[in-house]
Structures are given as C-alpha cells and as structure tokens.
Amino acid sequence: MKEKIYTIPINESLDADCSCPFCFLERKLECEAIDYTLGAAMMEPDFRMITNEKGFCKTHIKRLIEKRNALSLALIMDTHLAEIKSLFELENNEKSFFKKKKADNPFVSAVAHVAGECAVCSKINHTLDRYFYTFIFMLKSEKGFLDKVLSKNGFCFEHFAKLTEFAFRELSDREIEKYFKPIIELEENKIAEYHEHIKKFADSFDYRNAGKKCDVPKDILTKTAEFLNGEIGD
C-alpha cells in the first residue's frame, strides 16, 4: 500500500499502540494546536481573530496554562477579554435589549456563543473531520487497508459514531456492504466483549460470588469508559 502525504497520519494511527486510532490522532492534534496557539499563532492575525472571538474551553485553557508560557497566554487573554468587553459595551448602548424576549435577545445569544466556543477545539475538529473523510476514501481506494483496520481493536464508540456518519454519507449502498459492514461487525464484537467483562465485574460484588476470582482486567472500568467516550487522559 503506497502511502501519500494525506494518508500517512491515518496509517500511523493504526500502527500505534492505542485503543482507538482517532483518539490517537485527536491527542496528536491537540498537542500541536496547544503549541501552535502559544507559538506561531501569536504572529498569525487570522488565528488571533479566532482566539479573540472564541476563547477556550476548560480543558484547553488548563493545557495552555500547563505550558507555562505566561506572556503569550496573557496577550491572548488580553485581546479575548477586550472582545468580550465589547459585547457589554454594545448591550449598554442598546437599552432595547432589556425589552426583548430572551429567545430574541442578541446579547444573550452573543454571550452564550462566546462561552460555548473554543479555538483549540475548533482547530482540532476541523482537521479531524478531514481525517474521517480520508479514512473513508482509503477504505474504498487503498488495497489492503480494510484488512489492516480489521486487524486492530476497533474504535471508541464516540469516534465510531462519527466514522459511521461519514461512511453513510460518502459511500454507496454497495460500498457500505463491502467496506463498512465488516467494521460495524468488529465494533459489535468489541461491545459484546466489554459488556461481558463489565457484567462479570458487577457480578463479582454479589455476596454469592465472594472469594471467587473475577477474570476481567483490573482496569476494566477505565477501559470501558474509554471505549464509550474516548481516551480520558489526565
């Protein structure tokens, strides 16, 4: 299978020792986005406009603080706070805002929009969507790719859901049957496996099973959580 520059990250994720290839890609994109935000992006007006408007979610502001680049983060916070401040200035100049219903109030909508956005999440999701599209393209065009996918551990359910969305949008009925149905079956088998382990683990707390060995991984709760929701991280 000859690699092209846009297929390399997908193959790297399948070769990595991980439970979900897209979690691997997402983690890599997150590290790159955090470094970029505090580094090269400081001189990129287009991305600074995005950070000014969106700010960051709790997870990514924590990651940015952990980088200990105080000056860069302070400059980003300065211009983001200025952007938020302008919303209040607009509200103060428009007394009619108070007279409008909540559903129609532009101040309410603007504040909710900023509070619900994250520049790092947006950057990650944009590139990750391209990876989903590339994955589907590789399924139907790269010889041996499906076999490689089926030899791995499947996907966390969160990313499987996204992959399914792309597959049913991009593939014909015949292609879904040929290329994606085997992946659905792989995921179904993983669900059955985790369900069996969790049931055994829960049953081990029954007094009737006291003293009996519980033959499941010790970290089954964490493994199942990551299967359902993706890598938890720190």
C-alpha positions as CSV (number, residue, x, y, z in Angstrom):
1,M,0.0,0.0,0.0
2,K,1.8,3.1,-1.3
3,E,1.5,6.0,1.1
4,K,0.6,9.5,0.1
5,I,1.2,12.5,2.4
6,Y,-2.5,12.7,3.4
7,T,-2.7,9.0,4.2
8,I,0.4,8.9,6.4
9,P,-1.3,10.1,9.7
10,I,-4.1,7.5,9.3
11,N,-1.6,4.7,8.8
12,E,0.5,6.0,11.8
13,S,-2.6,5.9,14.0
14,L,-3.4,2.3,13.0
15,D,0.3,1.3,13.7
16,A,0.3,3.0,17.1
17,D,-0.3,1.1,20.3
18,C,-3.6,2.6,21.2
19,S,-7.3,1.6,21.7
20,C,-8.7,3.9,19.1
21,P,-6.9,5.4,16.0
22,F,-8.9,8.5,16.1
23,C,-8.2,9.1,19.8
24,F,-4.5,8.9,18.8
25,L,-5.0,11.4,16.0
26,E,-7.1,13.7,18.3
27,R,-4.4,13.7,21.0
28,K,-1.7,14.5,18.5
29,L,-3.8,17.3,17.0
30,E,-4.4,18.7,20.5
31,C,-0.7,18.8,21.3
32,E,0.0,20.5,18.0
33,A,-2.8,23.0,18.5
34,I,-1.7,24.0,22.0
35,D,1.9,24.5,20.9
36,Y,0.7,26.5,17.9
37,T,-1.6,28.7,19.9
38,L,1.2,29.8,22.2
39,G,3.8,29.9,19.5
40,A,3.5,30.6,15.8
41,A,-0.2,31.7,16.1
42,M,0.9,34.8,18.1
43,M,2.0,36.2,14.7
44,E,-1.0,34.9,12.8
45,P,-3.7,37.6,12.6
46,D,-6.3,35.2,11.3
47,F,-5.9,32.7,14.2
48,R,-5.7,35.6,16.7
49,M,-9.1,36.7,15.5
50,I,-10.4,33.2,16.2
51,T,-8.9,33.1,19.8
52,N,-10.2,36.6,20.4
53,E,-13.7,35.6,19.4
54,K,-13.9,32.0,20.8
55,G,-11.5,31.8,23.8
56,F,-11.0,28.3,25.2
57,C,-12.9,25.5,27.0
58,K,-11.9,24.4,30.5
59,T,-9.8,21.5,29.2
60,H,-7.7,23.6,26.8
61,I,-7.2,26.6,29.0
62,K,-5.8,24.2,31.5
63,R,-3.4,22.7,28.9
64,L,-2.4,26.2,27.9
65,I,-1.6,27.2,31.5
66,E,0.4,24.0,31.9
67,K,2.7,25.1,29.1
68,R,4.0,27.9,31.4
69,N,4.2,30.5,28.6
70,A,2.8,33.3,30.7
71,L,3.4,36.2,28.3
72,S,1.8,34.6,25.2
73,L,-1.2,33.4,27.2
74,A,-1.6,36.8,28.9
75,L,-1.6,38.5,25.4
76,I,-4.2,36.1,24.2
77,M,-6.4,36.6,27.3
78,D,-5.9,40.4,26.9
79,T,-7.4,40.6,23.4
80,H,-10.1,37.9,24.2
81,L,-11.2,39.9,27.2
82,A,-11.3,43.1,25.1
83,E,-13.6,41.2,22.6
84,I,-15.9,40.1,25.5
85,K,-15.9,43.7,26.9
86,S,-17.2,45.0,23.6
87,L,-20.3,42.8,24.0
88,F,-21.1,44.6,27.2
89,E,-20.5,48.0,25.7
90,L,-22.9,47.1,22.9
91,E,-25.5,46.0,25.4
92,N,-25.2,49.2,27.4
93,N,-25.7,51.3,24.3
94,E,-28.8,49.3,23.3
95,K,-31.4,49.8,26.1
96,S,-33.9,47.9,23.9
97,F,-32.0,44.7,24.6
98,F,-33.7,44.5,28.0
99,K,-37.2,44.8,26.5
100,K,-36.7,41.8,24.1
101,K,-37.7,38.3,24.9
102,K,-34.8,36.1,26.0
103,A,-35.0,33.9,22.8
104,D,-34.7,37.0,20.6
105,N,-32.1,38.9,22.8
106,P,-28.9,39.4,20.8
107,F,-26.9,40.0,24.0
108,V,-28.0,36.6,25.4
109,S,-27.1,34.9,22.1
110,A,-23.7,36.6,21.8
111,V,-22.7,35.8,25.4
112,A,-23.8,32.2,25.0
113,H,-21.9,31.8,21.7
114,V,-18.6,33.0,23.2
115,A,-19.0,31.0,26.3
116,G,-19.7,27.8,24.3
117,E,-16.8,28.1,21.9
118,C,-13.1,27.0,22.0
119,A,-10.4,28.0,19.5
120,V,-8.4,24.8,20.1
121,C,-11.4,22.5,19.9
122,S,-12.4,24.2,16.6
123,K,-8.9,23.7,15.1
124,I,-8.8,20.1,16.2
125,N,-12.3,19.2,14.9
126,H,-11.7,20.9,11.6
127,T,-8.6,18.7,10.9
128,L,-10.1,15.6,12.5
129,D,-13.1,15.8,10.1
130,R,-10.6,15.7,7.2
131,Y,-9.1,12.6,8.7
132,F,-12.5,10.9,8.8
133,Y,-13.0,11.8,5.2
134,T,-9.5,10.4,4.3
135,F,-10.2,7.2,6.2
136,I,-13.4,6.6,4.2
137,F,-11.5,7.4,0.9
138,M,-8.8,4.9,1.9
139,L,-11.4,2.2,2.6
140,K,-12.5,2.2,-1.0
141,S,-9.3,3.1,-2.8
142,E,-6.3,1.6,-0.9
143,K,-5.8,-2.2,-1.3
144,G,-5.3,-4.0,2.0
145,F,-6.5,-1.0,4.1
146,L,-9.7,-2.7,5.3
147,D,-7.7,-5.8,6.4
148,K,-5.4,-3.6,8.3
149,V,-8.3,-1.9,10.1
150,L,-9.9,-5.2,10.9
151,S,-6.7,-6.5,12.5
152,K,-6.8,-3.7,15.1
153,N,-9.0,-3.0,18.2
154,G,-11.8,-1.1,16.6
155,F,-12.7,2.4,17.7
156,C,-14.1,4.2,20.8
157,F,-17.8,4.5,20.4
158,E,-17.7,8.3,20.2
159,H,-15.4,8.2,17.1
160,F,-17.2,5.1,15.7
161,A,-20.4,7.2,15.6
162,K,-18.6,10.0,13.7
163,L,-17.0,7.5,11.3
164,T,-20.4,5.9,10.7
165,E,-21.8,9.4,9.8
166,F,-19.1,9.9,7.2
167,A,-19.4,6.4,5.9
168,F,-23.1,6.6,5.2
169,R,-22.7,10.0,3.7
170,E,-19.8,9.2,1.4
171,L,-20.3,5.5,0.5
172,S,-22.8,3.9,-1.8
173,D,-25.0,1.1,-0.5
174,R,-22.8,-1.4,-2.3
175,E,-19.6,0.2,-0.8
176,I,-21.2,0.2,2.7
177,E,-21.9,-3.5,2.4
178,K,-18.4,-4.3,1.2
179,Y,-16.2,-1.9,3.1
180,F,-18.0,-0.7,6.2
181,K,-20.2,-3.5,7.3
182,P,-17.1,-5.5,8.4
183,I,-16.1,-2.5,10.6
184,I,-19.6,-2.5,12.1
185,E,-19.3,-6.2,12.9
186,L,-15.8,-5.5,14.5
187,E,-17.3,-2.8,16.7
188,E,-20.3,-5.0,17.6
189,N,-17.9,-7.7,18.8
190,K,-16.0,-5.1,20.9
191,I,-19.2,-4.0,22.5
192,A,-20.1,-7.6,23.4
193,E,-16.6,-8.1,24.9
194,Y,-16.8,-5.0,27.1
195,H,-20.4,-5.9,28.1
196,E,-19.3,-9.4,29.2
197,H,-16.4,-8.0,31.2
198,I,-18.5,-5.3,32.9
199,K,-21.2,-7.8,33.8
200,K,-18.7,-10.2,35.3
201,F,-17.1,-7.3,37.3
202,A,-20.5,-6.2,38.6
203,D,-21.5,-9.7,39.5
204,S,-18.3,-10.1,41.5
205,F,-19.8,-7.8,44.1
206,D,-22.6,-10.2,44.7
207,Y,-22.2,-11.9,48.1
208,R,-22.7,-15.3,46.4
209,N,-19.5,-14.8,44.5
210,A,-17.4,-13.8,47.5
211,G,-14.0,-15.4,47.3
212,K,-14.3,-16.3,43.6
213,K,-11.8,-15.0,41.1
214,C,-13.1,-12.2,38.8
215,D,-11.4,-12.9,35.5
216,V,-11.5,-9.5,33.9
217,P,-8.9,-6.7,33.5
218,K,-8.3,-4.8,36.7
219,D,-8.8,-1.5,34.9
220,I,-12.0,-2.6,33.2
221,L,-14.0,0.5,34.3
222,T,-11.4,2.8,32.8
223,K,-11.1,0.7,29.6
224,T,-14.9,0.6,29.2
225,A,-15.2,4.3,29.9
226,E,-12.6,5.0,27.2
227,F,-14.3,2.6,24.8
228,L,-17.6,4.5,25.3
229,N,-16.2,8.1,25.4
230,G,-12.7,8.1,24.0
231,E,-9.4,8.5,25.8
232,I,-9.9,10.1,29.2
233,G,-6.3,11.4,29.6
234,D,-5.2,13.1,32.8
